[in-house]
């Protein structure tokens, strides 16, 4: 796995335990798992994301989709 042997993984685990403490490890693991789950669900729902540029969106209260800088009156 990424060229890491068992000793390197143990050293990384010890460093993480020293930095965060043994009590916070379950919280960190849970948060990391939720982040991965949300990321995967976001990728699967990518077709539902509105990718229209902000300046091209139509404001329903303005009526037509004219440019904000232009006027509709002659």
PDB file of N, CA, C and O in Angstrom:
ATOM      1  N   UNK A   1       0.841  -1.179   0.000  1.00  0.00           N
ATOM      2  CA  UNK A   1       0.000   0.000   0.000  1.00  0.00           C
ATOM      3  C   UNK A   1       0.886   1.242   0.000  1.00  0.00           C
ATOM      4  O   UNK A   1       1.452   1.587   1.037  1.00  0.00           O
ATOM      5  N   UNK A   2       1.016   1.906  -1.117  1.00  0.00           N
ATOM      6  CA  UNK A   2       1.786   3.133  -1.267  1.00  0.00           C
ATOM      7  C   UNK A   2       3.239   2.966  -0.843  1.00  0.00           C
ATOM      8  O   UNK A   2       3.893   3.950  -0.498  1.00  0.00           O
ATOM      9  N   UNK A   3       3.753   1.752  -0.862  1.00  0.00           N
ATOM     10  CA  UNK A   3       5.131   1.516  -0.482  1.00  0.00           C
ATOM     11  C   UNK A   3       5.386   1.616   1.003  1.00  0.00           C
ATOM     12  O   UNK A   3       6.540   1.720   1.418  1.00  0.00           O
ATOM     13  N   UNK A   4       4.340   1.587   1.824  1.00  0.00           N
ATOM     14  CA  UNK A   4       4.496   1.659   3.272  1.00  0.00           C
ATOM     15  C   UNK A   4       4.485   0.247   3.849  1.00  0.00           C
ATOM     16  O   UNK A   4       3.579  -0.539   3.574  1.00  0.00           O
ATOM     17  N   UNK A   5       5.486  -0.061   4.638  1.00  0.00           N
ATOM     18  CA  UNK A   5       5.542  -1.344   5.307  1.00  0.00           C
ATOM     19  C   UNK A   5       4.849  -1.281   6.647  1.00  0.00           C
ATOM     20  O   UNK A   5       4.367  -0.222   7.047  1.00  0.00           O
ATOM     21  N   UNK A   6       4.791  -2.396   7.345  1.00  0.00           N
ATOM     22  CA  UNK A   6       4.113  -2.425   8.642  1.00  0.00           C
ATOM     23  C   UNK A   6       4.774  -1.516   9.683  1.00  0.00           C
ATOM     24  O   UNK A   6       4.077  -0.921  10.505  1.00  0.00           O
ATOM     25  N   UNK A   7       6.077  -1.401   9.662  1.00  0.00           N
ATOM     26  CA  UNK A   7       6.749  -0.541  10.642  1.00  0.00           C
ATOM     27  C   UNK A   7       6.420   0.934  10.411  1.00  0.00           C
ATOM     28  O   UNK A   7       6.242   1.687  11.368  1.00  0.00           O
ATOM     29  N   UNK A   8       6.340   1.346   9.152  1.00  0.00           N
ATOM     30  CA  UNK A   8       5.990   2.737   8.855  1.00  0.00           C
ATOM     31  C   UNK A   8       4.573   3.044   9.314  1.00  0.00           C
ATOM     32  O   UNK A   8       4.302   4.118   9.850  1.00  0.00           O
ATOM     33  N   UNK A   9       3.665   2.085   9.096  1.00  0.00           N
ATOM     34  CA  UNK A   9       2.281   2.294   9.530  1.00  0.00           C
ATOM     35  C   UNK A   9       2.179   2.391  11.049  1.00  0.00           C
ATOM     36  O   UNK A   9       1.397   3.188  11.569  1.00  0.00           O
ATOM     37  N   UNK A  10       2.965   1.581  11.767  1.00  0.00           N
ATOM     38  CA  UNK A  10       2.967   1.640  13.229  1.00  0.00           C
ATOM     39  C   UNK A  10       3.493   2.992  13.701  1.00  0.00           C
ATOM     40  O   UNK A  10       2.944   3.582  14.632  1.00  0.00           O
ATOM     41  N   UNK A  11       4.555   3.484  13.063  1.00  0.00           N
ATOM     42  CA  UNK A  11       5.108   4.781  13.438  1.00  0.00           C
ATOM     43  C   UNK A  11       4.087   5.886  13.192  1.00  0.00           C
ATOM     44  O   UNK A  11       3.933   6.781  14.023  1.00  0.00           O
ATOM     45  N   UNK A  12       3.395   5.833  12.069  1.00  0.00           N
ATOM     46  CA  UNK A  12       2.363   6.833  11.764  1.00  0.00           C
ATOM     47  C   UNK A  12       1.239   6.759  12.790  1.00  0.00           C
ATOM     48  O   UNK A  12       0.751   7.794  13.243  1.00  0.00           O
ATOM     49  N   UNK A  13       0.823   5.553  13.162  1.00  0.00           N
ATOM     50  CA  UNK A  13      -0.235   5.389  14.165  1.00  0.00           C
ATOM     51  C   UNK A  13       0.187   5.960  15.513  1.00  0.00           C
ATOM     52  O   UNK A  13      -0.613   6.611  16.186  1.00  0.00           O
ATOM     53  N   UNK A  14       1.428   5.727  15.913  1.00  0.00           N
ATOM     54  CA  UNK A  14       1.926   6.263  17.183  1.00  0.00           C
ATOM     55  C   UNK A  14       1.932   7.787  17.149  1.00  0.00           C
ATOM     56  O   UNK A  14       1.548   8.433  18.123  1.00  0.00           O
ATOM     57  N   UNK A  15       2.360   8.351  16.049  1.00  0.00           N
ATOM     58  CA  UNK A  15       2.381   9.814  15.922  1.00  0.00           C
ATOM     59  C   UNK A  15       0.964  10.378  16.012  1.00  0.00           C
ATOM     60  O   UNK A  15       0.745  11.390  16.678  1.00  0.00           O
ATOM     61  N   UNK A  16       0.003   9.737  15.351  1.00  0.00           N
ATOM     62  CA  UNK A  16      -1.392  10.199  15.395  1.00  0.00           C
ATOM     63  C   UNK A  16      -1.932  10.116  16.818  1.00  0.00           C
ATOM     64  O   UNK A  16      -2.621  11.028  17.275  1.00  0.00           O
ATOM     65  N   UNK A  17      -1.622   9.027  17.520  1.00  0.00           N
ATOM     66  CA  UNK A  17      -2.094   8.881  18.903  1.00  0.00           C
ATOM     67  C   UNK A  17      -1.484   9.954  19.797  1.00  0.00           C
ATOM     68  O   UNK A  17      -2.168  10.500  20.662  1.00  0.00           O
ATOM     69  N   UNK A  18      -0.207  10.260  19.596  1.00  0.00           N
ATOM     70  CA  UNK A  18       0.441  11.297  20.402  1.00  0.00           C
ATOM     71  C   UNK A  18      -0.163  12.666  20.113  1.00  0.00           C
ATOM     72  O   UNK A  18      -0.383  13.458  21.029  1.00  0.00           O
ATOM     73  N   UNK A  19      -0.431  12.944  18.840  1.00  0.00           N
ATOM     74  CA  UNK A  19      -0.966  14.261  18.475  1.00  0.00           C
ATOM     75  C   UNK A  19      -2.403  14.463  18.949  1.00  0.00           C
ATOM     76  O   UNK A  19      -2.728  15.516  19.498  1.00  0.00           O
ATOM     77  N   UNK A  20      -3.259  13.478  18.744  1.00  0.00           N
ATOM     78  CA  UNK A  20      -4.679  13.660  19.001  1.00  0.00           C
ATOM     79  C   UNK A  20      -5.157  13.011  20.300  1.00  0.00           C
ATOM     80  O   UNK A  20      -6.202  13.399  20.824  1.00  0.00           O
ATOM     81  N   UNK A  21      -4.442  12.063  20.816  1.00  0.00           N
ATOM     82  CA  UNK A  21      -4.881  11.365  22.021  1.00  0.00           C
ATOM     83  C   UNK A  21      -5.767  10.188  21.669  1.00  0.00           C
ATOM     84  O   UNK A  21      -6.437  10.182  20.636  1.00  0.00           O
ATOM     85  N   UNK A  22      -5.764   9.198  22.533  1.00  0.00           N
ATOM     86  CA  UNK A  22      -6.515   7.968  22.261  1.00  0.00           C
ATOM     87  C   UNK A  22      -8.020   8.190  22.322  1.00  0.00           C
ATOM     88  O   UNK A  22      -8.768   7.474  21.656  1.00  0.00           O
ATOM     89  N   UNK A  23      -8.485   9.161  23.101  1.00  0.00           N
ATOM     90  CA  UNK A  23      -9.930   9.378  23.227  1.00  0.00           C
ATOM     91  C   UNK A  23     -10.536  10.001  21.984  1.00  0.00           C
ATOM     92  O   UNK A  23     -11.710   9.775  21.693  1.00  0.00           O
ATOM     93  N   UNK A  24      -9.767  10.773  21.251  1.00  0.00           N
ATOM     94  CA  UNK A  24     -10.320  11.462  20.076  1.00  0.00           C
ATOM     95  C   UNK A  24     -10.224  10.635  18.803  1.00  0.00           C
ATOM     96  O   UNK A  24     -10.817  11.011  17.792  1.00  0.00           O
ATOM     97  N   UNK A  25      -9.499   9.522  18.818  1.00  0.00           N
ATOM     98  CA  UNK A  25      -9.348   8.714  17.603  1.00  0.00           C
ATOM     99  C   UNK A  25     -10.685   8.214  17.043  1.00  0.00           C
ATOM    100  O   UNK A  25     -10.877   8.281  15.829  1.00  0.00           O
ATOM    101  N   UNK A  26     -11.615   7.717  17.861  1.00  0.00           N
ATOM    102  CA  UNK A  26     -12.905   7.306  17.281  1.00  0.00           C
ATOM    103  C   UNK A  26     -13.662   8.465  16.627  1.00  0.00           C
ATOM    104  O   UNK A  26     -14.306   8.284  15.594  1.00  0.00           O
ATOM    105  N   UNK A  27     -13.581   9.653  17.231  1.00  0.00           N
ATOM    106  CA  UNK A  27     -14.243  10.824  16.639  1.00  0.00           C
ATOM    107  C   UNK A  27     -13.620  11.174  15.296  1.00  0.00           C
ATOM    108  O   UNK A  27     -14.328  11.486  14.339  1.00  0.00           O
ATOM    109  N   UNK A  28     -12.304  11.121  15.229  1.00  0.00           N
ATOM    110  CA  UNK A  28     -11.604  11.445  13.985  1.00  0.00           C
ATOM    111  C   UNK A  28     -11.939  10.415  12.905  1.00  0.00           C
ATOM    112  O   UNK A  28     -12.187  10.769  11.752  1.00  0.00           O
ATOM    113  N   UNK A  29     -11.943   9.135  13.293  1.00  0.00           N
ATOM    114  CA  UNK A  29     -12.290   8.077  12.343  1.00  0.00           C
ATOM    115  C   UNK A  29     -13.711   8.216  11.834  1.00  0.00           C
ATOM    116  O   UNK A  29     -13.973   8.029  10.646  1.00  0.00           O
ATOM    117  N   UNK A  30     -14.627   8.544  12.732  1.00  0.00           N
ATOM    118  CA  UNK A  30     -16.026   8.725  12.345  1.00  0.00           C
ATOM    119  C   UNK A  30     -16.178   9.908  11.386  1.00  0.00           C
ATOM    120  O   UNK A  30     -16.880   9.817  10.379  1.00  0.00           O
ATOM    121  N   UNK A  31     -15.517  11.008  11.710  1.00  0.00           N
ATOM    122  CA  UNK A  31     -15.577  12.184  10.840  1.00  0.00           C
ATOM    123  C   UNK A  31     -14.977  11.920   9.477  1.00  0.00           C
ATOM    124  O   UNK A  31     -15.487  12.389   8.459  1.00  0.00           O
ATOM    125  N   UNK A  32     -13.888  11.166   9.461  1.00  0.00           N
ATOM    126  CA  UNK A  32     -13.243  10.826   8.190  1.00  0.00           C
ATOM    127  C   UNK A  32     -14.151   9.925   7.354  1.00  0.00           C
ATOM    128  O   UNK A  32     -14.261  10.105   6.141  1.00  0.00           O
ATOM    129  N   UNK A  33     -14.801   8.956   8.002  1.00  0.00           N
ATOM    130  CA  UNK A  33     -15.725   8.069   7.292  1.00  0.00           C
ATOM    131  C   UNK A  33     -16.914   8.818   6.724  1.00  0.00           C
ATOM    132  O   UNK A  33     -17.341   8.548   5.602  1.00  0.00           O
ATOM    133  N   UNK A  34     -17.460   9.768   7.500  1.00  0.00           N
ATOM    134  CA  UNK A  34     -18.584  10.575   7.011  1.00  0.00           C
ATOM    135  C   UNK A  34     -18.166  11.450   5.837  1.00  0.00           C
ATOM    136  O   UNK A  34     -18.933  11.649   4.894  1.00  0.00           O
ATOM    137  N   UNK A  35     -16.940  11.973   5.902  1.00  0.00           N
ATOM    138  CA  UNK A  35     -16.451  12.809   4.806  1.00  0.00           C
ATOM    139  C   UNK A  35     -16.323  11.998   3.523  1.00  0.00           C
ATOM    140  O   UNK A  35     -16.693  12.472   2.448  1.00  0.00           O
ATOM    141  N   UNK A  36     -15.808  10.791   3.628  1.00  0.00           N
ATOM    142  CA  UNK A  36     -15.677   9.933   2.445  1.00  0.00           C
ATOM    143  C   UNK A  36     -17.055   9.582   1.894  1.00  0.00           C
ATOM    144  O   UNK A  36     -17.260   9.589   0.680  1.00  0.00           O
ATOM    145  N   UNK A  37     -18.004   9.273   2.786  1.00  0.00           N
ATOM    146  CA  UNK A  37     -19.366   8.930   2.358  1.00  0.00           C
ATOM    147  C   UNK A  37     -20.014  10.111   1.632  1.00  0.00           C
ATOM    148  O   UNK A  37     -20.630   9.929   0.582  1.00  0.00           O
ATOM    149  N   UNK A  38     -19.878  11.315   2.181  1.00  0.00           N
ATOM    150  CA  UNK A  38     -20.446  12.507   1.538  1.00  0.00           C
ATOM    151  C   UNK A  38     -19.776  12.784   0.207  1.00  0.00           C
ATOM    152  O   UNK A  38     -20.435  13.202  -0.745  1.00  0.00           O
ATOM    153  N   UNK A  39     -18.472  12.556   0.130  1.00  0.00           N
ATOM    154  CA  UNK A  39     -17.757  12.772  -1.121  1.00  0.00           C
ATOM    155  C   UNK A  39     -18.254  11.817  -2.202  1.00  0.00           C
ATOM    156  O   UNK A  39     -18.488  12.224  -3.340  1.00  0.00           O
ATOM    157  N   UNK A  40     -18.413  10.548  -1.841  1.00  0.00           N
ATOM    158  CA  UNK A  40     -18.898   9.564  -2.809  1.00  0.00           C
ATOM    159  C   UNK A  40     -20.330   9.867  -3.238  1.00  0.00           C
ATOM    160  O   UNK A  40     -20.659   9.734  -4.416  1.00  0.00           O
ATOM    161  N   UNK A  41     -21.190  10.272  -2.297  1.00  0.00           N
ATOM    162  CA  UNK A  41     -22.561  10.599  -2.667  1.00  0.00           C
ATOM    163  C   UNK A  41     -22.604  11.863  -3.521  1.00  0.00           C
ATOM    164  O   UNK A  41     -23.474  12.005  -4.380  1.00  0.00           O
ATOM    165  N   UNK A  42     -21.674  12.770  -3.290  1.00  0.00           N
ATOM    166  CA  UNK A  42     -21.599  13.968  -4.124  1.00  0.00           C
ATOM    167  C   UNK A  42     -21.172  13.643  -5.537  1.00  0.00           C
ATOM    168  O   UNK A  42     -21.650  14.259  -6.490  1.00  0.00           O
ATOM    169  N   UNK A  43     -20.274  12.677  -5.683  1.00  0.00           N
ATOM    170  CA  UNK A  43     -19.853  12.272  -7.023  1.00  0.00           C
ATOM    171  C   UNK A  43     -20.973  11.571  -7.774  1.00  0.00           C
ATOM    172  O   UNK A  43     -21.128  11.773  -8.979  1.00  0.00           O
ATOM    173  N   UNK A  44     -21.753  10.754  -7.085  1.00  0.00           N
ATOM    174  CA  UNK A  44     -22.834  10.042  -7.754  1.00  0.00           C
ATOM    175  C   UNK A  44     -23.970  10.991  -8.128  1.00  0.00           C
ATOM    176  O   UNK A  44     -24.711  10.710  -9.070  1.00  0.00           O
ATOM    177  N   UNK A  45     -24.126  12.099  -7.419  1.00  0.00           N
ATOM    178  CA  UNK A  45     -25.174  13.061  -7.722  1.00  0.00           C
ATOM    179  C   UNK A  45     -24.653  14.249  -8.505  1.00  0.00           C
ATOM    180  O   UNK A  45     -25.261  15.319  -8.466  1.00  0.00           O
ATOM    181  N   UNK A  46     -23.552  14.095  -9.210  1.00  0.00           N
ATOM    182  CA  UNK A  46     -22.927  15.207  -9.911  1.00  0.00           C
ATOM    183  C   UNK A  46     -23.797  15.741 -11.040  1.00  0.00           C
ATOM    184  O   UNK A  46     -23.658  16.904 -11.419  1.00  0.00           O
ATOM    185  N   UNK A  47     -24.693  14.920 -11.588  1.00  0.00           N
ATOM    186  CA  UNK A  47     -25.537  15.398 -12.671  1.00  0.00           C
ATOM    187  C   UNK A  47     -26.629  16.341 -12.180  1.00  0.00           C
ATOM    188  O   UNK A  47     -27.293  16.981 -12.995  1.00  0.00           O
ATOM    189  N   UNK A  48     -26.832  16.441 -10.867  1.00  0.00           N
ATOM    190  CA  UNK A  48     -27.846  17.311 -10.310  1.00  0.00           C
ATOM    191  C   UNK A  48     -27.314  18.699  -9.968  1.00  0.00           C
ATOM    192  O   UNK A  48     -28.087  19.562  -9.551  1.00  0.00           O
ATOM    193  N   UNK A  49     -26.034  18.933 -10.131  1.00  0.00           N
ATOM    194  CA  UNK A  49     -25.424  20.205  -9.772  1.00  0.00           C
ATOM    195  C   UNK A  49     -25.668  21.217 -10.881  1.00  0.00           C
ATOM    196  O   UNK A  49     -25.485  20.907 -12.058  1.00  0.00           O
ATOM    197  N   UNK A  50     -26.080  22.430 -10.510  1.00  0.00           N
ATOM    198  CA  UNK A  50     -26.307  23.505 -11.470  1.00  0.00           C
ATOM    199  C   UNK A  50     -24.967  24.148 -11.801  1.00  0.00           C
ATOM    200  O   UNK A  50     -24.332  24.747 -10.933  1.00  0.00           O
ATOM    201  N   UNK A  51     -24.538  24.028 -13.050  1.00  0.00           N
ATOM    202  CA  UNK A  51     -23.240  24.562 -13.455  1.00  0.00           C
ATOM    203  C   UNK A  51     -23.380  25.826 -14.293  1.00  0.00           C
ATOM    204  O   UNK A  51     -22.427  26.247 -14.949  1.00  0.00           O
ATOM    205  N   UNK A  52     -24.576  26.436 -14.273  1.00  0.00           N
ATOM    206  CA  UNK A  52     -24.794  27.669 -15.010  1.00  0.00           C
ATOM    207  C   UNK A  52     -23.995  28.793 -14.349  1.00  0.00           C
ATOM    208  O   UNK A  52     -24.060  28.965 -13.132  1.00  0.00           O
ATOM    209  N   UNK A  53     -23.239  29.561 -15.144  1.00  0.00           N
ATOM    210  CA  UNK A  53     -22.484  30.674 -14.544  1.00  0.00           C
ATOM    211  C   UNK A  53     -23.420  31.664 -13.858  1.00  0.00           C
ATOM    212  O   UNK A  53     -24.560  31.853 -14.284  1.00  0.00           O
ATOM    213  N   UNK A  54     -22.932  32.286 -12.801  1.00  0.00           N
ATOM    214  CA  UNK A  54     -23.761  33.187 -11.986  1.00  0.00           C
ATOM    215  C   UNK A  54     -24.341  34.333 -12.810  1.00  0.00           C
ATOM    216  O   UNK A  54     -25.488  34.721 -12.586  1.00  0.00           O
ATOM    217  N   UNK A  55     -23.590  34.880 -13.749  1.00  0.00           N
ATOM    218  CA  UNK A  55     -24.081  36.018 -14.531  1.00  0.00           C
ATOM    219  C   UNK A  55     -25.082  35.599 -15.600  1.00  0.00           C
ATOM    220  O   UNK A  55     -25.701  36.465 -16.218  1.00  0.00           O
ATOM    221  N   UNK A  56     -25.262  34.314 -15.839  1.00  0.00           N
ATOM    222  CA  UNK A  56     -26.206  33.845 -16.848  1.00  0.00           C
ATOM    223  C   UNK A  56     -27.529  33.388 -16.237  1.00  0.00           C
ATOM    224  O   UNK A  56     -28.474  33.103 -16.973  1.00  0.00           O
ATOM    225  N   UNK A  57     -27.617  33.312 -14.903  1.00  0.00           N
ATOM    226  CA  UNK A  57     -28.836  32.858 -14.261  1.00  0.00           C
ATOM    227  C   UNK A  57     -29.923  33.918 -14.386  1.00  0.00           C
ATOM    228  O   UNK A  57     -29.642  35.116 -14.347  1.00  0.00           O
ATOM    229  N   UNK A  58     -31.171  33.466 -14.538  1.00  0.00           N
ATOM    230  CA  UNK A  58     -32.308  34.368 -14.699  1.00  0.00           C
ATOM    231  C   UNK A  58     -32.960  34.559 -13.343  1.00  0.00           C
ATOM    232  O   UNK A  58     -33.273  33.591 -12.650  1.00  0.00           O
ATOM    233  N   UNK A  59     -33.164  35.814 -12.968  1.00  0.00           N
ATOM    234  CA  UNK A  59     -33.849  36.148 -11.729  1.00  0.00           C
ATOM    235  C   UNK A  59     -35.336  36.230 -12.049  1.00  0.00           C
ATOM    236  O   UNK A  59     -35.740  37.071 -12.853  1.00  0.00           O
ATOM    237  N   UNK A  60     -36.164  35.376 -11.438  1.00  0.00           N
ATOM    238  CA  UNK A  60     -37.594  35.377 -11.781  1.00  0.00           C
ATOM    239  C   UNK A  60     -38.281  36.706 -11.492  1.00  0.00           C
ATOM    240  O   UNK A  60     -39.279  37.024 -12.138  1.00  0.00           O
ATOM    241  N   UNK A  61     -37.785  37.480 -10.555  1.00  0.00           N
ATOM    242  CA  UNK A  61     -38.434  38.757 -10.231  1.00  0.00           C
ATOM    243  C   UNK A  61     -38.137  39.818 -11.292  1.00  0.00           C
ATOM    244  O   UNK A  61     -38.824  40.838 -11.348  1.00  0.00           O
ATOM    245  N   UNK A  62     -37.124  39.593 -12.132  1.00  0.00           N
ATOM    246  CA  UNK A  62     -36.760  40.575 -13.156  1.00  0.00           C
ATOM    247  C   UNK A  62     -37.516  40.368 -14.455  1.00  0.00           C
ATOM    248  O   UNK A  62     -37.495  41.242 -15.322  1.00  0.00           O
ATOM    249  N   UNK A  63     -38.173  39.248 -14.610  1.00  0.00           N
ATOM    250  CA  UNK A  63     -38.924  39.009 -15.839  1.00  0.00           C
ATOM    251  C   UNK A  63     -38.079  38.276 -16.849  1.00  0.00           C
ATOM    252  O   UNK A  63     -37.997  37.048 -16.807  1.00  0.00           O
ATOM    253  N   UNK A  64     -37.444  38.998 -17.762  1.00  0.00           N
ATOM    254  CA  UNK A  64     -36.667  38.363 -18.817  1.00  0.00           C
ATOM    255  C   UNK A  64     -35.232  38.167 -18.350  1.00  0.00           C
ATOM    256  O   UNK A  64     -34.830  38.673 -17.303  1.00  0.00           O
ATOM    257  N   UNK A  65     -34.479  37.435 -19.133  1.00  0.00           N
ATOM    258  CA  UNK A  65     -33.097  37.155 -18.789  1.00  0.00           C
ATOM    259  C   UNK A  65     -32.139  38.170 -19.378  1.00  0.00           C
ATOM    260  O   UNK A  65     -31.066  37.797 -19.853  1.00  0.00           O
ATOM    261  N   UNK A  66     -32.499  39.440 -19.360  1.00  0.00           N
ATOM    262  CA  UNK A  66     -31.649  40.469 -19.945  1.00  0.00           C
ATOM    263  C   UNK A  66     -30.451  40.736 -19.055  1.00  0.00           C
ATOM    264  O   UNK A  66     -30.443  40.373 -17.879  1.00  0.00           O
ATOM    265  N   UNK A  67     -29.455  41.365 -19.616  1.00  0.00           N
ATOM    266  CA  UNK A  67     -28.248  41.744 -18.869  1.00  0.00           C
ATOM    267  C   UNK A  67     -28.613  42.737 -17.781  1.00  0.00           C
ATOM    268  O   UNK A  67     -29.465  43.598 -18.000  1.00  0.00           O
ATOM    269  N   UNK A  68     -27.988  42.638 -16.607  1.00  0.00           N
ATOM    270  CA  UNK A  68     -28.296  43.596 -15.545  1.00  0.00           C
ATOM    271  C   UNK A  68     -27.911  45.018 -15.911  1.00  0.00           C
ATOM    272  O   UNK A  68     -28.518  45.959 -15.400  1.00  0.00           O
ATOM    273  N   UNK A  69     -26.934  45.208 -16.768  1.00  0.00           N
ATOM    274  CA  UNK A  69     -26.463  46.537 -17.120  1.00  0.00           C
ATOM    275  C   UNK A  69     -27.279  47.189 -18.225  1.00  0.00           C
ATOM    276  O   UNK A  69     -27.207  48.405 -18.398  1.00  0.00           O
ATOM    277  N   UNK A  70     -28.046  46.421 -18.972  1.00  0.00           N
ATOM    278  CA  UNK A  70     -28.817  46.993 -20.072  1.00  0.00           C
ATOM    279  C   UNK A  70     -30.228  47.309 -19.613  1.00  0.00           C
ATOM    280  O   UNK A  70     -30.723  46.721 -18.652  1.00  0.00           O
ATOM    281  N   UNK A  71     -30.869  48.232 -20.296  1.00  0.00           N
ATOM    282  CA  UNK A  71     -32.241  48.569 -19.930  1.00  0.00           C
ATOM    283  C   UNK A  71     -33.175  48.068 -21.020  1.00  0.00           C
ATOM    284  O   UNK A  71     -32.789  47.992 -22.187  1.00  0.00           O
ATOM    285  N   UNK A  72     -34.373  47.734 -20.652  1.00  0.00           N
ATOM    286  CA  UNK A  72     -35.368  47.236 -21.614  1.00  0.00           C
ATOM    287  C   UNK A  72     -36.190  48.367 -22.226  1.00  0.00           C
ATOM    288  O   UNK A  72     -36.972  48.119 -23.143  1.00  0.00           O
ATOM    289  N   UNK A  73     -36.039  49.578 -21.755  1.00  0.00           N
ATOM    290  CA  UNK A  73     -36.817  50.697 -22.287  1.00  0.00           C
ATOM    291  C   UNK A  73     -36.000  51.411 -23.363  1.00  0.00           C
ATOM    292  O   UNK A  73     -34.776  51.501 -23.261  1.00  0.00           O
ATOM    293  N   UNK A  74     -36.681  51.920 -24.396  1.00  0.00           N
ATOM    294  CA  UNK A  74     -35.942  52.622 -25.481  1.00  0.00           C
ATOM    295  C   UNK A  74     -35.421  53.964 -25.083  1.00  0.00           C
ATOM    296  O   UNK A  74     -34.792  54.647 -25.892  1.00  0.00           O
TER     297      UNK A  74
END
